[in-house]
Amino acid sequence: MNKYIIESKLCSGCKACKQICPNNAIDIIQKDGFEYPIKNNNCIECGLCKKICPMQNTIQMYNKLDNQEVYTCSHKDEKIVQKSSSGGAFTAIAQVFCDKDYIIFGAQYNEKFDVEHDYIEDINEIHKFRKSKYVQSDIKDNYQKAKEFLNQGKKVLFSGTPCQIGGLKNYLKREYDNLLCIDIICHGVPSPKVFKKYRDFIETKYKSKIKNINFREKNRKNGKWNSRNILIEFENGKKIVKNSNEDLYLRVFYNNLMYRESCKYCKFANPVRYSDITIADSWGIEKKYPDIDVHKGESLVVVNTSKGKEVFNKVMSYMNVRNLTLDFAKKENKNFREPTTFNKNREEFFLYLDDMKFDKLVNKYAKIGVKTKIKRTISNILPNKLQNTVKKIVKEKNA
Ligand SMILES: Cc1cc2nc3c(=O)[nH]c(=O)nc-3n(C[C@H](O)[C@H](O)[C@H](O)COP(=O)(O)OP(=O)(O)OC[C@H]3O[C@@H](n4cnc5c(N)ncnc54)[C@H](O)[C@@H]3O)c2cc1C
C-alpha cells in the first residue's frame, strides 16, 4: 500500500522530504503528471520527512521586516526587459547579489523541454532561467546542492515558486547569511504531463522538433504587448505566435484546468512571504502611474526581509523604481490575496487526458465562449487606459 508523507491534495511536490531522508526511503509516484513522495520499505519511521514538510509545518522566517516594502520597477537596460517576463527584476537582483563566488538556482528547460531546477555559476548564463515557464519545475536534488554550496561559503541566490522556497527553508532548518531567496507570486503550477502532450501534439502538427518556447513573447502588435502570447520556434525554421484564444495549452492554462491539486489550497497565495524578495507582474500599474509604458513589461517587487532590503537598495541603481503600497499590490494581483479557483471540470479533464486526442480534449473542456473571445480580442487591441475606462463604464452599468 502507498504510504504518503502527506495527504496528496496538500503535497506541493517540493521533495524536501525525499532530499532530507537519510535512508533513501522515499520513492516518487506520478498522478496527473505531478510527482508525489511515498515511503518505501527502507523507512525506519524517524519522522524527519513529516517534520520538515512545508505544507504541514510553519516555515521559519528570519529578519522579517515589520512593514514589507513594495515597488514597481523596470530594468534600465531595455534589452534585459525585452528578454524577461516582466520588468527584469530577477536579473537586476542577480546583478547586485552575485558579485563573487556565487551560485544562482532557477527553473530552466532541459534538452527535452521538460522544466527543471538547476544552477549556474556564471551570471552570463542567466538567460536559461529568465522567462516564466508555465509548468511545474522539477526541483530534483537542488536543496541538497544549495546546502552544500552554502556550507562552502558561496553566495546562493535561489529562485522559485513560494512553495519551493518554503521547502528549501524547512530543509535548511536555519538561516544562512549567504543565502538570498526570491519567490514569484504564483497562480498555480500546471501539469508536466499536459505540457508533454501539448509538445508532442504540436511537433506532429508542424512536423518538426521544438527549438524554443517562450510563454511571454513580447513583440508588440498595435503598439501593445499581449502578455498572454506564446512563441514557439521549430527546428525546421517555422515559428508560431499564438494568443490565449488560439493556443491549446494556453486555453487549458487560462481555464484553470491543470494546476496541481495543492494549488487550490495554496498557503502562500497571500502577502505573508518566506523569501527575501517577491517578484511578480505589476498589474494595474497604469492606474497609479499613467506614464509608465506597461507594454514593455513592469515588475512588482515586495521586499520581505532586512537582507532583501539591503540588496534591493542597490538594485535601485539598475532599475527605474517607484513606490507602491501593499494594498495596491493586493488589489491588483489576485494571487497575492488568494489561491486560484479551479475549473469544476479539472478532474474530468485529467480522466480523459490519456485517451483523447489533445485538440479534441481541449476543445471539449476549454471551449472559448463568444463573450470571452470578444473580451480577450478587445483586450488585445485596446490600449490599457481605454480598457480600464470601458471596464469602469460596464461595471457602473451593471451596478
Ligand atoms: C508558474 C508561474 C506562475 C506565475 N503566476 C503569477 C501570478 O499569478 N501573478 C504575477 O504577478 N506573476 C506571476 N508569475 C511571475 C511572473 O510571470 C514573472 O516571473 C515575474 O514577474 C518575474 O519577472 P522578471 O522579469 O523579474 O523575471 P524573469 O527574468 O523572466 O525570471 C523568471 C524567474 O521565474 C523563475 N521561474 C520561471 N519559471 C518557473 C517555474 N516554472 N517554477 C519556478 N520558478 C520559475 C525563474 O527561475 C526566474 O527566477 C508566475 C510565474 C510562474 C513561473
The ligand as an SDF file (V2000), in Angstrom:
LIG
                    3D

 53 58  0  0  0  0  0  0  0  0999 V2000
    4.0790   29.1590  -12.8120 C   0  0  0  0  0  0  0  0  0  0  0  0
    4.1260   30.6740  -12.6720 C   0  0  0  0  0  0  0  0  0  0  0  0
    3.0120   31.3720  -12.2200 C   0  0  0  0  0  0  0  0  0  0  0  0
    3.0550   32.7600  -12.0870 C   0  0  0  0  0  0  0  0  0  0  0  0
    1.9420   33.4310  -11.6310 N   0  0  0  0  0  0  0  0  0  0  0  0
    1.9700   34.7720  -11.4870 C   0  0  0  0  0  0  0  0  0  0  0  0
    0.8270   35.5000  -10.9870 C   0  0  0  0  0  0  0  0  0  0  0  0
   -0.2180   34.9240  -10.7130 O   0  0  0  0  0  0  0  0  0  0  0  0
    0.9220   36.8510  -10.8400 N   0  0  0  0  0  0  0  0  0  0  0  0
    2.0760   37.5160  -11.1350 C   0  0  0  0  0  0  0  0  0  0  0  0
    2.1030   38.7310  -10.9860 O   0  0  0  0  0  0  0  0  0  0  0  0
    3.1770   36.8630  -11.5720 N   0  0  0  0  0  0  0  0  0  0  0  0
    3.1580   35.5190  -11.7610 C   0  0  0  0  0  0  0  0  0  0  0  0
    4.2810   34.8470  -12.2000 N   0  0  0  0  0  0  0  0  0  0  0  0
    5.5590   35.5740  -12.2330 C   0  0  0  0  0  0  0  0  0  0  0  0
    5.8330   36.3860  -13.4820 C   0  0  0  0  0  0  0  0  0  0  0  0
    5.4150   35.6680  -14.6210 O   0  0  0  0  0  0  0  0  0  0  0  0
    7.3300   36.6910  -13.6150 C   0  0  0  0  0  0  0  0  0  0  0  0
    8.0910   35.5160  -13.4830 O   0  0  0  0  0  0  0  0  0  0  0  0
    7.8110   37.6300  -12.5650 C   0  0  0  0  0  0  0  0  0  0  0  0
    7.1100   38.8170  -12.7170 O   0  0  0  0  0  0  0  0  0  0  0  0
    9.2970   37.8990  -12.6740 C   0  0  0  0  0  0  0  0  0  0  0  0
    9.5800   38.6480  -13.7910 O   0  0  0  0  0  0  0  0  0  0  0  0
   11.0890   39.0670  -14.1750 P   0  0  0  0  0  0  0  0  0  0  0  0
   11.0180   39.8780  -15.4140 O   0  0  0  0  0  0  0  0  0  0  0  0
   11.7800   39.6540  -12.9950 O   0  0  0  0  0  0  0  0  0  0  0  0
   11.6870   37.5920  -14.3510 O   0  0  0  0  0  0  0  0  0  0  0  0
   12.4870   36.7380  -15.3990 P   0  0  0  0  0  0  0  0  0  0  0  0
   13.8400   37.3250  -15.6380 O   0  0  0  0  0  0  0  0  0  0  0  0
   11.6960   36.4040  -16.5570 O   0  0  0  0  0  0  0  0  0  0  0  0
   12.7390   35.4390  -14.4870 O   0  0  0  0  0  0  0  0  0  0  0  0
   11.8080   34.4580  -14.2520 C   0  0  0  0  0  0  0  0  0  0  0  0
   12.0140   33.9070  -12.8540 C   0  0  0  0  0  0  0  0  0  0  0  0
   10.9980   32.9450  -12.6080 O   0  0  0  0  0  0  0  0  0  0  0  0
   11.5840   31.6780  -12.2910 C   0  0  0  0  0  0  0  0  0  0  0  0
   10.7460   30.6560  -12.9340 N   0  0  0  0  0  0  0  0  0  0  0  0
   10.3900   30.5640  -14.2320 C   0  0  0  0  0  0  0  0  0  0  0  0
    9.5810   29.5220  -14.4210 N   0  0  0  0  0  0  0  0  0  0  0  0
    9.4420   28.9160  -13.2230 C   0  0  0  0  0  0  0  0  0  0  0  0
    8.7580   27.7500  -12.7880 C   0  0  0  0  0  0  0  0  0  0  0  0
    8.0390   27.0130  -13.6100 N   0  0  0  0  0  0  0  0  0  0  0  0
    8.8390   27.4170  -11.4830 N   0  0  0  0  0  0  0  0  0  0  0  0
    9.5850   28.1500  -10.6160 C   0  0  0  0  0  0  0  0  0  0  0  0
   10.2490   29.2670  -10.9740 N   0  0  0  0  0  0  0  0  0  0  0  0
   10.1700   29.6410  -12.2580 C   0  0  0  0  0  0  0  0  0  0  0  0
   13.0000   31.7150  -12.8480 C   0  0  0  0  0  0  0  0  0  0  0  0
   13.8550   30.8480  -12.1540 O   0  0  0  0  0  0  0  0  0  0  0  0
   13.3460   33.1900  -12.6530 C   0  0  0  0  0  0  0  0  0  0  0  0
   13.7620   33.4110  -11.3430 O   0  0  0  0  0  0  0  0  0  0  0  0
    4.2520   33.4570  -12.3900 C   0  0  0  0  0  0  0  0  0  0  0  0
    5.3670   32.7500  -12.8600 C   0  0  0  0  0  0  0  0  0  0  0  0
    5.3210   31.3640  -12.9980 C   0  0  0  0  0  0  0  0  0  0  0  0
    6.5430   30.6250  -13.4850 C   0  0  0  0  0  0  0  0  0  0  0  0
  1  2  1  0
  2  3  1  0
  2 52  2  0
  3  4  2  0
  4  5  1  0
  4 50  1  0
  5  6  2  0
  6  7  1  0
  6 13  1  0
  7  8  2  0
  7  9  1  0
  9 10  1  0
 10 11  2  0
 10 12  1  0
 12 13  2  0
 13 14  1  0
 14 15  1  0
 14 50  1  0
 15 16  1  0
 16 17  1  0
 16 18  1  0
 18 19  1  0
 18 20  1  0
 20 21  1  0
 20 22  1  0
 22 23  1  0
 23 24  1  0
 24 25  2  0
 24 26  1  0
 24 27  1  0
 27 28  1  0
 28 29  2  0
 28 30  1  0
 28 31  1  0
 31 32  1  0
 32 33  1  0
 33 34  1  0
 33 48  1  0
 34 35  1  0
 35 36  1  0
 35 46  1  0
 36 37  1  0
 36 45  1  0
 37 38  2  0
 38 39  1  0
 39 40  1  0
 39 45  2  0
 40 41  1  0
 40 42  2  0
 42 43  1  0
 43 44  2  0
 44 45  1  0
 46 47  1  0
 46 48  1  0
 48 49  1  0
 50 51  2  0
 51 52  1  0
 52 53  1  0
M  END
$$$$
